[in-house]
Amino acid sequence: MMKTFILIASLFLLSGVGAGAFGAHALSDMLKESGREMTFDTAVRYQMYHALGLLAVAILFNHLPEATNWLNWSGWLMVGGIFIFSGSLYLLVLTGIRLFGAITPIGGVAFIAAWACLFIAAWQS
């Protein structure tokens, strides 16, 4: 699972940098015009934070071998949270469909649960 999480985190980090650059340059006028610049920045920022968190989870597999179940949960919740939280915000910004914003909190709950699982993994070790 460690290698899987490292690969996924790397892709999220790569695409997060790309999305940030794309938003700052190619979408800059559209984002400012629509007033969604801050929303796009939030999506990129949370994607990057949690991709780094996913890397940390992957590294901890070697340090907390007795907590692999909780680390698995933490990692997959971060993956799901990135898709749901950041993904819904990207879709909201790019399409203007406000329904996507209603999905965003589900991703936020996944992030909270991921960090709670990481806490439990450390506590049990």
N, C-alpha and C positions, 0 to 999 in steps of 0.2 A: 504494500500500500504506500510505503514511503516514496518509491519511485513514481508511482501514479500521481501522488499529490505534488511532487516536485515538478513533474511535467505539466500538470494542470495549472499550478501556480505560475510557472514560467509563461504559459500562454496567456493567462490573465494579465500578468505584468506587461508582456509585450503588447497585447491589445490595449491595455490601459494607457500606456505611453502613446500609442498610435491614436487612440480616441482623444486624448488630451491635445495632441498636436493638431488633429483634424478639427477639433472644436475651436482651438485658438486661431487657426488660420482659415481653413476652407469654410467653416460654419460661423465664423465670428460675426459677420453682419446679420445673418439670419437669427442667431441666438440673441443678439442685442435687440434686434427689431421685435422679436417675439417676447422678450423679457424672460427668456428661459436659460440665460447664460449661467445663472447660479445653480439651477437644477442640473444642467449638464456637468458642471464642475463637481457637484455633490456625487453624481453617479461615478465619475472618474475617480474621485478621491476615495470613496468607499470601496470601489473595485481594487484600487491599489493597496489600501490598508489591509483588506481581507485576503488578498493574494499573498501579501507578506506574512499575514497570520497563518495562512495555509502552509507556507514554507516553514514556519516555526513548528507547526504541528508535524510536518514530515520529519524534521530534524529530531523532534522529541521521541519518535519511534525508537531510536537507538538508546535514548536516555531513560525512557519510562516503559520498558518492555512489558511490565505487568499491567499496564493501563492501555493496551492497544485497542480494546473495544471502545473506550471513551475517546481515544484519539481518532479512531475511525469516524465516530459520530461527529466529533468536532470538525474534522476535515470535510466530510460530506455536507454538513450544515453550512460551512463557509462557502463551498462550491454552489450549493443551492441558493444561499443568500445573495451571492454575487449575481447569479442569473436572474433571480427574482427582483432584488432591490435595484441594482444598477441597470439590469436589462429593462425593467419597466420604466425607469426614468429616461433611458435612452429612447425607448419607443415613444414615450410621452413627448419628449422634446422634438423628435424627428417627424412624428405624425400629427401632433396636436390633439390626439385622442385622450381626453382626460380620464377615461376609464382605466388606463394603464397606471395612473397615479393611485388608484384605489388598491392596486395589488402590491405596491411598494412596501407597506408596513409588514406584509407577510415575510418579505426578505429581511426586514429589520429584526423581526422575531427570530428568524433563523440565525442571524448574526449573534443575537443575545444568547440563544441556546448553544451555539458553537462555543462561545467563550465560557459558558457555564460548564459544558462538557470538558473543556480544557482544564478548568479549575478542578473539577472532580478527578480528572486523570492525575493531576499533580497531587491532590490531597490524598489519593489512594496509594501513591507511591511511597 
